[in-house]
Amino acid sequence: MAGNNAKESPRYTLTEVLQTALHQGLAVAAWRLPLQPEVQLCVSFTPQTTQEIPTLEPSPAGFLFCPFQADAVHPHIFLKADLSFSSITGELTQSPDAPDSQAAAFFQALENGVQRQSTNWPFPDSNPNQSDRTEETFQAAVSLAVDLIRAEAMEKVVLSRSHSVPLPDSFELTTAFEQMLSVYPNAFVSLTAIPGIGTWMGASPEVLVSVDKQQVFKTVALAGTQPASEDGSTANAIWRQKEIEEQGMVERYVLSCFKKLRLREYTEVGPRTVIAGNLMHLRTDFKVDLKEVDFPTLGTDMLRLLHPTSAVCGLPKEPALQFILANEGYNRSYYSGFLGPVNSAVGTHLFVNLRCMQLLETEAVLYAGAGITGESSPDKEWQETQHKLQTMFKILAEF
Ligand SMILES: C=C(O[C@H]1C=CC=C(C(=O)O)[C@@H]1O)C(=O)O
């Protein structure tokens, strides 16, 4: 029990802290790890941008937000946690090296309180994608990819598209975030708002790299998609050869990254069927115990080798990437990049930015892709992207 004289820290709600950060025009990220009760948030007074994937060890605590392909408009961004919030304690903590004057101004604004405002998130002046692909043009790109795969120019490529919808009049950002938390308990749920970059939210099913406090490194090979059964059970899932091979390629790719690092001490479990919202995937889990293997930079080394994995790019990586850049017809921006906390109280947990949307002033831009192999049918791949878009549609439909 704390003594009677102990000074209690003020308690805040997630909504109060988030609204204050947005109102002050500050960069903010809020997230919840899969199957965890705690929502965390960090506010950064000076986001750092780089063209290279940043080093994870050592790094101050913060949040990484990285694009599919870095360029001048879409840099890698590190939000150092100047202020950190936990929904469990309700405490907002200032990091020792955060500028006192800015922190004091934030606490003052928090005490003053802000009204919920309808559109107070950062957004670009115009829709960055200009126009979405039609079913016809998407399917034409899939057919071209299938031809090239059958001609052995590559083995697999992931083709994606954007889909813009008007934001419902009653849309409210913090309520949408809370909806994602309750609807997708086993996803990595996040909201990232960065002035000059934009506002993204999503419920990702895919770990890219994680190193927890017990020094266990984890990554996964995730691929193959089908609608989840009504009862949410995976017991009767049947996978076609196409999906088994597609997931096998991602698995081989992860193994090739370990091989490049000459690391043999990993465990591999799977593939198993897992549920992600309205969908099921095949997933193989990889682990390395860093207490037993002396590899302090494994997180960064694997991150740089893995991204973009063949779950979002293809195999071999280079021809698949060139095909995507030449044929997708839009810039993926931060979709299929990666994001997550770095050196937080529970370690580093980076996820692939999937099942996500970008918020503009009056529109939401949703993103989805599908892995194309020699067995792909353009019509089925279009349907698969429709299913994946449902993850965010479902959130918008709540308003
Ligand atoms: C590219 C996406 O999903 C990837 C992850 C799981 C299954 C996939 C698939 O079956 O194609 C994709 O590789 C997306 O959701 O936009």
The ligand as a Tripos MOL2 file, in Angstrom:
@<TRIPOS>MOLECULE
LIG
   16    16     1     0     0
SMALL
NO_CHARGES

@<TRIPOS>ATOM
      1 C1         -1.2210   -8.8100  -48.7960 C.2       1 LIG1
      2 C2         -2.1340   -9.0870  -47.8690 C.2       1 LIG1
      3 O1         -2.1350  -10.2640  -47.1560 O.3       1 LIG1
      4 C3         -1.0090  -11.1350  -47.1730 C.3       1 LIG1
      5 C4         -1.0110  -11.8540  -45.8780 C.2       1 LIG1
      6 C5         -1.7140  -13.0290  -45.7090 C.2       1 LIG1
      7 C6         -2.2440  -13.6880  -46.8210 C.2       1 LIG1
      8 C7         -1.9970  -13.2470  -48.0960 C.2       1 LIG1
      9 C8         -2.5480  -13.9650  -49.2670 C.2       1 LIG1
     10 O2         -3.2100  -15.0040  -49.0990 O.co2     1 LIG1
     11 O3         -2.3620  -13.5240  -50.4020 O.co2     1 LIG1
     12 C9         -1.1180  -12.0760  -48.3520 C.3       1 LIG1
     13 O4          0.1410  -12.6000  -48.6790 O.3       1 LIG1
     14 C10        -3.1920   -8.1320  -47.5130 C.2       1 LIG1
     15 O5         -3.9270   -8.3850  -46.5530 O.co2     1 LIG1
     16 O6         -3.3010   -7.0690  -48.1480 O.co2     1 LIG1
@<TRIPOS>BOND
     1     1     2 2
     2     2     3 1
     3     2    14 1
     4     3     4 1
     5     4     5 1
     6     4    12 1
     7     5     6 2
     8     6     7 1
     9     7     8 2
    10     8     9 1
    11     8    12 1
    12     9    10 2
    13     9    11 1
    14    12    13 1
    15    14    15 2
    16    14    16 1
@<TRIPOS>SUBSTRUCTURE
     1 LIG1         1 GROUP 0 **** ****
